[in-house]
Amino acid sequence: MIGTSQAVFKDRLTLTPDPLTEDVSEALDLKTLFGADKAEPLARHFGSENIQEFAHDLPGHVFSRLSADNASKIIFSAKHRGDIRIREIESLPAKLALKIENSIWRWDMQKADWSEIVSAYNGIADFKFGLPDFTITIDHTTGFNEWGFSEHARVWIDGVFAFLLHYKGKHVATIGFTFAKGSRILLQQFQMTTSHGNRWLFKIPSSSNCALEYIIDRFAEAFPGHAILIADGADYGMRSMKDYESAINKAKEAIASGSDPEAKNVLAIFVEKKKKLKKDLPRIAGIYRNIGRYTIGQTFEYKSMRHYAIS
């Protein structure tokens, strides 16, 4: 299977007495975290016993030595966490927590509370598809990208995060989503890996023969404190069209300058993608309207794309 096993995130994050404060590592002193033998050299090296002052300068491998909860709290309360280099963090749980915070900032331009990070992280760890022969793994975009190819499986995600759905060990669909401020989940993608042979879909129970309804049920179960918003398929289709056009223009420039020997192949790939997408736009526009017993409610706009609260 591709992606990261949920078992990696088995240790949950915990709330603090005041989960709205930015200082969630107040009780995490150096000696408790690293032991006296390492705490003293660290304090001397950085000139402070307050880990908030130098957390952004800690090597990435340090976070993998800590529990998911402690590592994440240190990162969240770091005074200069904008300088923390996500690619260098070797702790996948700590990286996931940082991605959740950045997801809320990138998509909503607001700072996350620690309580939002805890509920989002624990929901990802607790998510269950709930059917025999089906398995979920986890992935997210590289760096701080808002959408794009995923870091571990290199599949396309229409948001920041993805549950990669496997049937009998084979990746059959990608469920893309993003967290926004106010404990909201943007459900942005339910995409099969192939357009044919998807008989596994008949294994998914639904009151109206709607797989997306079942997926929404699973999100509501794993994230009980979150509001779920469904993407507007037409808006997302047009965004993809613009992405393909940009890739085509870049490939043409590379061909003209001779800077990339693979540019002609890249051009052919994206010309074909654009052609297929143009044909599929009407179908894509209707995908996320078929949500079974759920109903469409208030409209919210993120990144100039519409999302609808569902109930």
Secondary structure, DSSP 8 states (H G I E B T S, - for coil): --SEEGGGG-S-----SSTTSS---TT--HHHHH-HHHHHHHHHHHT-S-HHHHGGGS-GGGGGGS-HHHHHHHHHH-TTGGG--GGG---HHHHHHHHHHHHHHHHHSS---HHHHHHHHHHHHH----STTEEEEEEEBSTT-SSEEBSSS--EESSSEEEEEEETTEEEEEEEEEEETTTEEEEEEEEES-SS--GGGGGS--TTS-HHHHHHHHHHHH-TT-EEEEE-HHHHHHHHHHHHHHHHHHHHHHHHHT--TTHHHHHHHHHHHHHHHHHHHHHHHHHTT--TT--EEEEEEETTEEEEEE-
